[in-house]
Amino acid sequence: MENKNVESFELDHNKVKAPYVRRCCVLDGTHGDKVTKFDLRFLQPNVEAFGTAAMHGLEHLLAHELRNHLEGVIDLSPMGCRTGYYLSVWGEREASEIKEALETSLKIILDAKEMPAANPTQCGNYRDLSLFGAKEYAKKALEKGFSLNIYGE
């Protein structure tokens, strides 16, 4: 099947070294606005994968906490491969700024006492959330340290 400009399909997932923060692209809107997309890779592709409840929980926690440390967050979305998240923000932004906000957010998450939006009104699968699991993945990623070099060199 021909690649229809799916940026992540151009990345050799066998060569990257997680965890890292990678700027995927800067999109130019028709009215001069810009959106930057980032790959927040927590786990090594084709080797590890998040458990769904932990990944969902970390998504809730990051979606909440990143907005406290980073202006212009549009969306945080889990990757289908369950190795990380995509983050979209307004403006042309650098990976170093995102890395700082991510690490700050994860440190705060380690002390979280409750899961944001863990109810049937605010979440479509509120029973599948793990605060403990989310904190364990946050801790593991912080211990390894996020790189700005996706090849770990």
Secondary structure as UniProt FT lines:
FT   HELIX           7..10
FT   TURN            13..15
FT   STRAND          20..28
FT   TURN            30..31
FT   STRAND          34..41
FT   TURN            45..47
FT   HELIX           52..69
FT   TURN            71..72
FT   STRAND          73..78
FT   TURN            80..81
FT   STRAND          84..90
FT   HELIX           95..109
FT   TURN            110..111
FT   TURN            116..117
FT   TURN            120..122
FT   TURN            124..127
FT   HELIX           131..144
FT   TURN            150..151
//
